[in-house]
Amino acid sequence: MNKMFFPSREMVEQVRKQYPVGCRVVLERMDDEQAPPIGTKGTVRGVDDTGSVMVQWDNGSGLNVVYGEDRCRRIEE
């Protein structure tokens, strides 16, 4: 059975500072059958209380980047 991991409030705040609303990101890894292709860019809509980055992907997808599982990085455009 998988044990759910939730980051501390401090860690969530750190993620929020790293990925402020409106910044641009590129997807590096997402373990989901419906994930956008690796390399897809998107705009951050926020970070939820579990540390997941909420992204509006340029291809129309709205899947979150799950903290500790998926990976994106901030980009400058």
N, CA, C and O atoms as a MOPAC input file, in Angstrom:
PM7 MOZYME 1SCF
protein

 N      0.83600 1    -1.18300 1     0.00000 1
 C      0.00000 1     0.00000 1     0.00000 1
 C      0.88400 1     1.24900 1     0.00000 1
 O      1.83500 1     1.34700 1     0.77500 1
 N      0.56100 1     2.19500 1    -0.87100 1
 C      1.33200 1     3.43000 1    -0.95800 1
 C      0.98600 1     4.34800 1     0.19800 1
 O     -0.18500 1     4.51800 1     0.53900 1
 N      1.99700 1     4.93000 1     0.79000 1
 C      1.79200 1     5.90200 1     1.85500 1
 C      1.86800 1     7.28900 1     1.24800 1
 O      2.82900 1     7.61500 1     0.55000 1
 N      0.85600 1     8.10900 1     1.51200 1
 C      0.82500 1     9.46900 1     0.98600 1
 C      1.81800 1    10.32700 1     1.76000 1
 O      1.91700 1    10.23300 1     2.98400 1
 N      2.54500 1    11.15800 1     1.03800 1
 C      3.49700 1    12.07200 1     1.64900 1
 C      3.02400 1    13.48800 1     1.40300 1
 O      2.76500 1    13.87800 1     0.26500 1
 N      2.91300 1    14.25800 1     2.47600 1
 C      2.55000 1    15.65900 1     2.34800 1
 C      3.68000 1    16.50000 1     2.90900 1
 O      4.14400 1    16.25200 1     4.02200 1
 N      4.13000 1    17.49700 1     2.15100 1
 C      5.23200 1    18.34800 1     2.62200 1
 C      4.77700 1    19.25200 1     3.76800 1
 O      3.58400 1    19.48600 1     3.95900 1
 N      5.74200 1    19.74600 1     4.51500 1
 C      5.45800 1    20.67200 1     5.60800 1
 C      4.97000 1    22.00800 1     5.04400 1
 O      5.13500 1    22.28600 1     3.85600 1
 N      4.37800 1    22.81600 1     5.89500 1
 C      3.94900 1    24.15900 1     5.46300 1
 C      5.12400 1    24.96800 1     4.94400 1
 O      5.00200 1    25.71800 1     3.97500 1
 N      6.26500 1    24.80500 1     5.60500 1
 C      7.45400 1    25.53800 1     5.18500 1
 C      7.87300 1    25.14400 1     3.76900 1
 O      8.24300 1    25.99800 1     2.96300 1
 N      7.81000 1    23.84700 1     3.47500 1
 C      8.17400 1    23.36800 1     2.14600 1
 C      7.18800 1    23.88500 1     1.10100 1
 O      7.59100 1    24.28500 1     0.00800 1
 N      5.90500 1    23.87800 1     1.43200 1
 C      4.89300 1    24.39600 1     0.49900 1
 C      5.15800 1    25.87400 1     0.21800 1
 O      5.05700 1    26.31000 1    -0.92900 1
 N      5.49500 1    26.64400 1     1.24200 1
 C      5.80200 1    28.06600 1     1.04300 1
 C      7.03500 1    28.24300 1     0.16100 1
 O      7.09200 1    29.16600 1    -0.65100 1
 N      8.00800 1    27.37100 1     0.31800 1
 C      9.20900 1    27.42500 1    -0.51500 1
 C      8.84600 1    27.15600 1    -1.98200 1
 O      9.34900 1    27.83100 1    -2.88000 1
 N      7.97300 1    26.17200 1    -2.22100 1
 C      7.52500 1    25.87000 1    -3.58800 1
 C      6.77400 1    27.06900 1    -4.15700 1
 O      6.94900 1    27.41700 1    -5.32500 1
 N      5.93200 1    27.70600 1    -3.32800 1
 C      5.17800 1    28.88000 1    -3.79500 1
 C      6.10800 1    30.02400 1    -4.19400 1
 O      5.83100 1    30.74000 1    -5.15700 1
 N      7.20100 1    30.19900 1    -3.46700 1
 C      8.16200 1    31.24400 1    -3.81900 1
 C      8.90500 1    30.89400 1    -5.10700 1
 O      9.21700 1    31.76800 1    -5.91600 1
 N      9.18200 1    29.60300 1    -5.28200 1
 C      9.90300 1    29.15800 1    -6.47600 1
 C      9.03400 1    29.24500 1    -7.72800 1
 O      9.53400 1    29.51100 1    -8.82100 1
 N      7.71600 1    29.01800 1    -7.56100 1
 C      6.78500 1    29.00200 1    -8.69800 1
 C      5.62600 1    29.97500 1    -8.45400 1
 O      4.50100 1    29.54500 1    -8.20000 1
 N      5.90000 1    31.29400 1    -8.53100 1
 C      4.82000 1    32.26800 1    -8.30600 1
 C      3.79300 1    32.23800 1    -9.44300 1
 O      4.10200 1    31.85000 1   -10.57000 1
 N      2.58100 1    32.65300 1    -9.12400 1
 C      1.51000 1    32.72100 1   -10.11800 1
 C      1.97900 1    33.54200 1   -11.31300 1
 O      2.52500 1    34.63400 1   -11.15900 1
 N      1.75700 1    32.99800 1   -12.50300 1
 C      2.10400 1    33.68500 1   -13.74400 1
 C      3.45400 1    33.32000 1   -14.32000 1
 O      3.73500 1    33.63600 1   -15.47600 1
 N      4.31700 1    32.64700 1   -13.52300 1
 C      5.61700 1    32.27300 1   -14.08400 1
 C      5.43700 1    31.12700 1   -15.08800 1
 O      4.42900 1    30.42000 1   -15.07200 1
 N      6.41700 1    30.96700 1   -15.94200 1
 C      6.36400 1    29.94300 1   -16.98300 1
 C      7.21900 1    28.75400 1   -16.57300 1
 O      8.27700 1    28.90800 1   -15.96400 1
 N      6.73500 1    27.56300 1   -16.92100 1
 C      7.44500 1    26.32400 1   -16.61200 1
 C      7.45900 1    25.42000 1   -17.83700 1
 O      6.69400 1    25.60400 1   -18.78300 1
 N      8.35700 1    24.43500 1   -17.78900 1
 C      8.40400 1    23.39300 1   -18.81200 1
 C      8.34800 1    22.05000 1   -18.08300 1
 O      8.99500 1    21.86900 1   -17.05100 1
 N      7.57900 1    21.12100 1   -18.62100 1
 C      7.41100 1    19.80800 1   -18.01000 1
 C      8.62500 1    18.92900 1   -18.28200 1
 O      9.05900 1    18.78700 1   -19.42500 1
 N      9.17000 1    18.33800 1   -17.21300 1
 C     10.31500 1    17.42600 1   -17.33600 1
 C      9.92000 1    15.98000 1   -17.08200 1
 O     10.50300 1    15.07100 1   -17.67200 1
 N      8.93500 1    15.75000 1   -16.21000 1
 C      8.48700 1    14.37000 1   -15.92400 1
 C      7.10200 1    14.42800 1   -15.30600 1
 O      6.83200 1    15.25200 1   -14.43300 1
 N      6.21400 1    13.53100 1   -15.77500 1
 C      4.89100 1    13.39600 1   -15.17700 1
 C      4.43300 1    11.96600 1   -15.36300 1
 O      4.36300 1    11.46700 1   -16.48600 1
 N      4.12300 1    11.31300 1   -14.26300 1
 C      3.70500 1     9.91300 1   -14.28100 1
 C      2.18600 1     9.83900 1   -14.34200 1
 O      1.52300 1     9.57300 1   -13.33900 1
 N      1.64300 1    10.07900 1   -15.53700 1
 C      0.19600 1    10.06600 1   -15.73900 1
 C     -0.06200 1     9.74600 1   -17.20700 1
 O      0.57500 1    10.31200 1   -18.09600 1
 N     -0.99300 1     8.84200 1   -17.45100 1
 C     -1.30100 1     8.44700 1   -18.83100 1
 C     -1.76200 1     9.63100 1   -19.68100 1
 O     -1.55100 1     9.64900 1   -20.89300 1
 N     -2.38400 1    10.60900 1   -19.04900 1
 C     -2.92100 1    11.75900 1   -19.78400 1
 C     -2.00600 1    12.97600 1   -19.69800 1
 O     -2.42600 1    14.09000 1   -20.01000 1
 N     -0.75900 1    12.77200 1   -19.27600 1
 C      0.19600 1    13.87400 1   -19.12500 1
 C      0.48700 1    14.53100 1   -20.46400 1
 O      0.49400 1    13.87200 1   -21.50400 1
 N      0.72600 1    15.83200 1   -20.42900 1
 C      1.20000 1    16.49400 1   -21.64100 1
 C      2.57100 1    15.92700 1   -22.00700 1
 O      3.25900 1    15.38600 1   -21.14100 1
 N      2.97400 1    16.03800 1   -23.26000 1
 C      4.30300 1    15.55400 1   -23.64600 1
 C      5.41700 1    16.26900 1   -22.87400 1
 O      5.30500 1    17.45500 1   -22.56500 1
 N      6.48200 1    15.54200 1   -22.56900 1
 C      7.65200 1    16.14800 1   -21.94200 1
 C      8.10400 1    17.31400 1   -22.82000 1
 O      8.13600 1    17.20100 1   -24.04500 1
 N      8.45100 1    18.42500 1   -22.19000 1
 C      8.84600 1    19.61600 1   -22.93200 1
 C      7.71300 1    20.60900 1   -23.14100 1
 O      7.94600 1    21.72200 1   -23.61200 1
 N      6.47500 1    20.21600 1   -22.79400 1
 C      5.35000 1    21.13400 1   -22.91700 1
 C      5.53000 1    22.28300 1   -21.93600 1
 O      5.93400 1    22.08000 1   -20.79100 1
 N      5.22900 1    23.48500 1   -22.39300 1
 C      5.33900 1    24.67500 1   -21.54500 1
 C      3.96400 1    25.06400 1   -21.02000 1
 O      2.93200 1    24.72800 1   -21.60200 1
 N      3.98400 1    25.78400 1   -19.90200 1
 C      2.72300 1    26.22900 1   -19.32300 1
 C      2.92500 1    27.38900 1   -18.37600 1
 O      4.05100 1    27.80500 1   -18.10300 1
 N      1.80000 1    27.91200 1   -17.87200 1
 C      1.78700 1    29.04600 1   -16.96100 1
 C      1.25300 1    28.59800 1   -15.60600 1
 O      0.20700 1    27.95300 1   -15.52800 1
 N      1.97300 1    28.94000 1   -14.53600 1
 C      1.58000 1    28.54300 1   -13.18400 1
 C      0.35200 1    29.33700 1   -12.74500 1
 O      0.30800 1    30.56200 1   -12.85100 1
 N     -0.65500 1    28.59300 1   -12.24500 1
 C     -1.87600 1    29.20300 1   -11.70300 1
 C     -1.83000 1    29.28600 1   -10.18900 1
 O     -2.63300 1    29.98900 1    -9.57600 1
 N     -0.88200 1    28.56100 1    -9.58000 1
 C     -0.76000 1    28.56900 1    -8.12700 1
 C     -0.11700 1    27.29500 1    -7.64300 1
 O      0.23700 1    26.42100 1    -8.43400 1
 N      0.03300 1    27.19200 1    -6.31900 1
 C      0.55000 1    25.99100 1    -5.66800 1
 C     -0.45400 1    25.63100 1    -4.59000 1
 O     -0.78100 1    26.46200 1    -3.74300 1
 N     -0.95200 1    24.38600 1    -4.61400 1
 C     -1.95300 1    23.99300 1    -3.62400 1
 C     -1.30600 1    23.61900 1    -2.29100 1
 O     -0.08300 1    23.65300 1    -2.15700 1
 N     -2.13200 1    23.26400 1    -1.31200 1
 C     -1.64300 1    22.98700 1     0.04400 1
 C     -0.83600 1    21.70400 1     0.15600 1
 O     -0.24200 1    21.43900 1     1.20100 1
 N     -0.80400 1    20.89400 1    -0.91600 1
 C      0.02900 1    19.68600 1    -0.91400 1
 C      1.35300 1    19.92900 1    -1.62800 1
 O      2.15600 1    19.00800 1    -1.77700 1
 N      1.58800 1    21.17200 1    -2.07400 1
 C      2.82700 1    21.51200 1    -2.77000 1
 C      2.80000 1    21.24300 1    -4.25800 1
 O      3.80400 1    21.44300 1    -4.94200 1
 N      1.66000 1    20.79200 1    -4.77200 1
 C      1.55200 1    20.54600 1    -6.21100 1
 C      1.42300 1    21.86800 1    -6.95900 1
 O      0.68700 1    22.76200 1    -6.54200 1
 N      2.15200 1    21.97800 1    -8.06900 1
 C      2.11900 1    23.18900 1    -8.88600 1
 C      0.95200 1    23.05900 1    -9.87000 1
 O      0.89700 1    22.12200 1   -10.66700 1
 N      0.02400 1    24.01300 1    -9.79900 1
 C     -1.14100 1    24.01300 1   -10.68500 1
 C     -0.76400 1    24.78800 1   -11.93900 1
 O     -0.43600 1    25.97300 1   -11.87900 1
 N     -0.81600 1    24.09900 1   -13.08000 1
 C     -0.33500 1    24.67400 1   -14.33800 1
 C     -1.42100 1    24.62200 1   -15.40100 1
 O     -2.12500 1    23.62100 1   -15.53800 1
 N     -1.55000 1    25.70900 1   -16.15100 1
 C     -2.35300 1    25.70100 1   -17.36900 1
 C     -1.37500 1    25.47600 1   -18.50400 1
 O     -0.66100 1    26.39200 1   -18.91200 1
 N     -1.34600 1    24.25300 1   -19.01300 1
 C     -0.39600 1    23.90100 1   -20.07100 1
 C     -0.82200 1    24.52200 1   -21.38600 1
 O     -2.01300 1    24.68800 1   -21.65000 1
 N      0.16200 1    24.86500 1   -22.21400 1
 C     -0.09800 1    25.51100 1   -23.49900 1
 C     -0.93000 1    24.63800 1   -24.43800 1
 O     -1.56300 1    25.15200 1   -25.36100 1
 N     -0.93400 1    23.32300 1   -24.21000 1
 C     -1.71700 1    22.43400 1   -25.07600 1
 C     -3.15200 1    22.26700 1   -24.57500 1
 O     -3.91300 1    21.47700 1   -25.13300 1
 N     -3.53000 1    23.01000 1   -23.51800 1
 C     -4.90100 1    22.97500 1   -23.01300 1
 C     -5.09400 1    22.10800 1   -21.78400 1
 O     -6.14100 1    22.19100 1   -21.14200 1
 N     -4.12600 1    21.28100 1   -21.43500 1
 C     -4.22300 1    20.42500 1   -20.26100 1
 C     -4.14900 1    21.26100 1   -18.98300 1
 O     -3.56500 1    22.34500 1   -18.97100 1
 N     -4.74100 1    20.74800 1   -17.92100 1
 C     -4.69700 1    21.43200 1   -16.63800 1
 C     -4.16300 1    20.54800 1   -15.52600 1
 O     -4.38100 1    20.83600 1   -14.34900 1
 N     -3.45900 1    19.46300 1   -15.88500 1
 C     -2.95200 1    18.54700 1   -14.86400 1
 C     -1.88800 1    19.22400 1   -14.00000 1
 O     -1.02400 1    19.94600 1   -14.49800 1
 N     -1.97400 1    18.97000 1   -12.68500 1
 C     -0.99800 1    19.52300 1   -11.74500 1
 C      0.30400 1    18.73700 1   -11.77900 1
 O      0.32700 1    17.54900 1   -12.10200 1
 N      1.38800 1    19.42800 1   -11.43700 1
 C      2.69600 1    18.79900 1   -11.25300 1
 C      2.74400 1    18.38700 1    -9.78600 1
 O      2.89500 1    19.23300 1    -8.90500 1
 N      2.61600 1    17.08600 1    -9.52200 1
 C      2.48200 1    16.57800 1    -8.16000 1
 C      3.81600 1    16.61900 1    -7.42500 1
 O      4.82800 1    16.11300 1    -7.91000 1
 N      3.79400 1    17.23500 1    -6.24300 1
 C      4.99200 1    17.36700 1    -5.41500 1
 C      5.59100 1    15.99700 1    -5.10900 1
 O      4.88700 1    15.09300 1    -4.66000 1
 N      6.88600 1    15.84700 1    -5.35200 1
 C      7.58400 1    14.61200 1    -5.02400 1
 C      7.44200 1    13.50300 1    -6.05000 1
 O      8.09900 1    12.46900 1    -5.92900 1
 N      6.59500 1    13.69400 1    -7.06400 1
 C      6.37000 1    12.66700 1    -8.08600 1
 C      6.74700 1    13.15800 1    -9.47900 1
 O      7.51800 1    12.51700 1   -10.19200 1
 N      6.19200 1    14.30100 1    -9.85000 1
 C      6.40200 1    14.86400 1   -11.17600 1
 C      7.46500 1    15.96200 1   -11.08300 1
 O      7.88800 1    16.34300 1    -9.99200 1
 N      7.88200 1    16.45700 1   -12.23900 1
 C      8.91200 1    17.50700 1   -12.19700 1
 C      8.71500 1    18.50200 1   -13.34500 1
 O      8.47800 1    18.12700 1   -14.49300 1
 N      8.82100 1    19.76800 1   -12.99100 1
 C      8.86400 1    20.84100 1   -13.98900 1
 C      9.96600 1    21.78700 1   -13.54000 1
 O     10.46000 1    21.70300 1   -12.41500 1
 N     10.34000 1    22.68400 1   -14.43500 1
 C     11.30400 1    23.70800 1   -14.04000 1
 C     10.85300 1    25.03800 1   -14.59600 1
 O     10.21900 1    25.12500 1   -15.64800 1
 N     11.19900 1    26.06200 1   -13.85700 1
 C     10.85400 1    27.42600 1   -14.25200 1
 C     11.71500 1    27.85300 1   -15.42200 1
 O     12.90000 1    27.52700 1   -15.49100 1
 N     11.10400 1    28.59100 1   -16.34600 1
 C     11.82900 1    29.09500 1   -17.50900 1
 C     11.55300 1    30.58600 1   -17.66300 1
 O     10.54800 1    31.09800 1   -17.17000 1
 N     12.44200 1    31.26300 1   -18.34200 1
 C     12.26300 1    32.67600 1   -18.67900 1
 C     11.99900 1    32.75100 1   -20.16900 1
 O     12.74200 1    32.19300 1   -20.97600 1
 N     10.93800 1    33.44500 1   -20.52100 1
 C     10.62500 1    33.59100 1   -21.94800 1
 C     10.54400 1    35.05100 1   -22.31600 1
 O     10.29000 1    35.38300 1   -23.47400 1

